[in-house]
Amino acid sequence: MCATTLLDGAGSAGTGRAARRTLGSLAAVALALVVVVGCAPPPGPPPAAGATYRVDVSGETFVLRATSPAVVAQLDEALATRRVGVLGGSLRRGNGGFNPAHQWHIDPATVYVADLAIELCDGLPSFLDDDLDYWVDTVGSYCPWSARVVARL
């Protein structure tokens, strides 16, 4: 959209008469191209593929993002069937940009759905809020046993 608007305003751009342009027209087109480059999104990594979910654990909720297509399919199935079970992954500090009610998140690249998990990483989301240093630095992961995916966001 930026390119079309600017080039249309530059005069004869795109008309096939490039050989007959005056020096002023060429300068206008060059200026338009410089401005068009400014319309491009800034360079950086592309947004991560995946999906975001709200998860309920015994009446408390948190938000989870998963990037693996296989895990996304498992979470979608858990949502459709209302399955209660184990899901988890590696803990990170900060809300990750998707878990706004908490100062922690599960690393989206490490999310898994399992049948069983060790008791050490089981608990309510508020347990992590109450002792974040212990959970992140000692336990390192979160795997609530009674997790239920309640929405895809």
C-alpha positions as CSV (number, residue, x, y, z in Angstrom):
1,M,0.0,0.0,0.0
2,C,2.8,2.4,0.8
3,A,4.6,1.7,-2.5
4,T,1.5,2.1,-4.6
5,T,0.5,5.4,-3.1
6,L,4.0,6.9,-3.3
7,L,4.7,5.7,-6.8
8,D,1.4,7.0,-8.1
9,G,2.2,10.4,-6.6
10,A,5.6,10.4,-8.3
11,G,4.1,11.0,-11.7
12,S,4.8,8.7,-14.6
13,A,6.1,5.7,-12.6
14,G,4.9,2.4,-14.1
15,T,3.6,3.9,-17.4
16,G,6.4,2.4,-19.6
17,R,7.8,5.9,-20.6
18,A,10.9,5.6,-18.4
19,A,13.2,6.6,-21.3
20,R,11.4,9.9,-21.7
21,R,11.4,11.0,-18.1
22,T,13.1,14.2,-17.2
23,L,15.7,14.5,-14.6
24,G,13.1,15.9,-12.2
25,S,10.9,12.8,-12.7
26,L,13.8,10.5,-12.0
27,A,14.6,12.4,-8.8
28,A,11.0,12.1,-7.7
29,V,10.9,8.3,-8.4
30,A,14.3,7.9,-6.5
31,L,12.9,9.9,-3.6
32,A,9.7,7.8,-3.6
33,L,11.8,4.6,-3.5
34,V,13.8,5.9,-0.5
35,V,10.5,6.6,1.3
36,V,9.1,3.2,0.3
37,V,12.0,1.5,2.0
38,G,11.0,3.3,5.2
39,C,7.5,1.7,4.9
40,A,8.9,-1.8,5.1
41,P,8.6,-3.5,8.5
42,P,11.8,-3.5,10.6
43,P,14.1,-6.5,10.2
44,G,13.9,-9.1,12.9
45,P,12.8,-12.7,13.5
46,P,9.4,-13.7,12.1
47,P,6.7,-14.2,14.7
48,A,6.7,-17.7,16.1
49,A,4.1,-20.1,14.7
50,G,1.9,-21.8,17.1
51,A,-1.2,-21.2,19.2
52,T,-2.1,-19.7,22.6
53,Y,-4.4,-21.3,25.2
54,R,-6.0,-20.5,28.5
55,V,-5.4,-23.4,30.9
56,D,-7.4,-24.1,34.2
57,V,-5.8,-25.8,37.1
58,S,-8.3,-26.5,39.9
59,G,-9.9,-23.1,39.5
60,E,-6.8,-21.0,38.7
61,T,-5.8,-20.1,35.2
62,F,-2.7,-19.3,33.2
63,V,-2.0,-18.7,29.5
64,L,0.2,-21.1,27.6
65,R,1.7,-20.7,24.1
66,A,2.9,-23.8,22.1
67,T,5.0,-23.6,18.9
68,S,5.3,-27.3,18.0
69,P,2.6,-28.3,15.4
70,A,2.3,-31.7,17.1
71,V,1.7,-30.2,20.5
72,V,-0.7,-27.6,19.1
73,A,-2.7,-30.6,17.7
74,Q,-2.6,-32.3,21.1
75,L,-3.8,-29.2,22.9
76,D,-6.6,-28.6,20.4
77,E,-7.7,-32.2,21.0
78,A,-7.6,-31.7,24.8
79,L,-9.7,-28.6,24.4
80,A,-12.3,-30.4,22.2
81,T,-12.5,-33.4,24.5
82,R,-12.3,-31.4,27.7
83,R,-9.5,-33.7,28.8
84,V,-7.9,-33.2,32.2
85,G,-4.3,-34.2,32.5
86,V,-0.7,-33.3,32.5
87,L,0.9,-30.6,30.4
88,G,4.0,-28.6,31.0
89,G,7.4,-27.3,30.0
90,S,10.4,-25.3,31.1
91,L,9.7,-22.2,33.2
92,R,10.9,-18.7,32.3
93,R,10.7,-15.4,34.2
94,G,8.4,-12.8,32.9
95,N,5.0,-13.2,31.3
96,G,6.4,-14.0,27.9
97,G,4.1,-11.5,26.3
98,F,1.1,-13.9,26.6
99,N,0.7,-14.8,30.3
100,P,-0.3,-11.4,31.7
101,A,-1.7,-12.4,35.1
102,H,1.7,-13.9,36.1
103,Q,5.4,-13.1,36.2
104,W,6.3,-16.4,34.7
105,H,5.6,-18.4,31.6
106,I,6.3,-21.8,30.1
107,D,8.8,-21.6,27.2
108,P,6.6,-22.2,24.1
109,A,9.3,-24.4,22.4
110,T,9.3,-26.8,25.4
111,V,5.5,-27.3,25.9
112,Y,4.4,-31.0,26.1
113,V,1.3,-33.0,26.8
114,A,1.9,-36.2,28.9
115,D,0.2,-39.0,30.6
116,L,2.4,-38.8,33.7
117,A,4.9,-36.4,35.3
118,I,6.9,-36.2,38.5
119,E,5.1,-34.6,41.5
120,L,7.9,-32.0,42.0
121,C,6.6,-29.9,39.1
122,D,2.9,-30.2,39.9
123,G,1.0,-27.4,41.6
124,L,-1.3,-24.4,41.2
125,P,-0.3,-21.4,39.2
126,S,-0.4,-19.4,42.5
127,F,2.3,-21.6,43.9
128,L,4.7,-20.3,41.2
129,D,3.6,-16.7,41.9
130,D,4.3,-17.2,45.7
131,D,7.8,-18.6,45.3
132,L,9.0,-17.9,41.8
133,D,12.7,-18.2,42.5
134,Y,12.3,-21.7,43.8
135,W,10.2,-22.8,40.9
136,V,12.4,-21.3,38.2
137,D,15.8,-21.8,39.8
138,T,15.3,-25.2,41.5
139,V,12.4,-27.0,39.9
140,G,12.8,-25.5,36.4
141,S,9.6,-26.7,35.0
142,Y,5.8,-26.7,35.6
143,C,3.6,-29.7,34.9
144,P,0.2,-29.4,36.6
145,W,-1.5,-32.8,36.8
146,S,-5.0,-31.4,36.7
147,A,-4.6,-29.1,33.8
148,R,-7.6,-28.5,31.5
149,V,-7.3,-26.4,28.3
150,V,-10.4,-24.2,28.4
151,A,-9.9,-21.9,25.4
152,R,-7.7,-21.2,22.4
153,L,-6.9,-17.5,22.3
